[in-house]
């Protein structure tokens, strides 16, 4: 129909998606959550049973490592 000068709706090629501020904020949030997870894992390892972050200490006999 373009030979008659008519345009079909949505006939134009759409632009490729590009990075915007929301994509940047998403990457920043993921990086912040990853850094917080590493920090909390190290903190849990320092107070966990036998130096592991996954085991809980007995509430009646809590022992902490030296802070050196």
N, C-alpha and C positions, 0 to 999 in steps of 0.2 A: 504494500500500500504506500510505500515511501515514494513511489513514482508519482503519486497524486499530491504529495506534500503532507500526507497525514503521518502522524507519529503514533505508534502503539505505546500504551502505558507500560512502563518498566522495560522498554526496549533498549534503553541505554545500558552499556556495560557498567556495572557497579565498581567502585574503587575497592581495591584490596584493603582488608582491615589493617590498621596501623596501631602502633603502641600509643596509648594515651595516658593521662594522669592516673586513671584507675588501675591500669596494668602496672604502672610503677609502684603505686601504693600496695598492690597485691604482692608484688615481689618483696617490697620492704617488710610487709607483715609476715610473710613466710620466713624471711631471713631473721627477723626478730624472734619469732617463735622457735626457730631452730637454735638460735643462740641461748634463749631462755631454757630450752630443754637440756642443752649441754651443761649450762650453769647449774641447774637443779640436779642433774645426774651426779655431777662432781660433789655438790653439797650433800646429797644423800649418801654417796660413797664414803664421805668422811665420817658420817655418824652411824652408818649401817653396821650390822653384825659382820665381823671378819672383814671389814673394808668393802663390802659389796652393797650396792644400792637396792638389791632385791630382797634381802632378808631383814626381818624385823628383830629388834632386840627384845629381850624379856623385860617387861615393865618394872620388875622388882630388882633387877640388877643391870643397870645401864652403864656401859663403859664407853668412854670417848678416847680417840687417839690424841696424841700430843699435837699441838698446833704448830709444830716446827716445820 
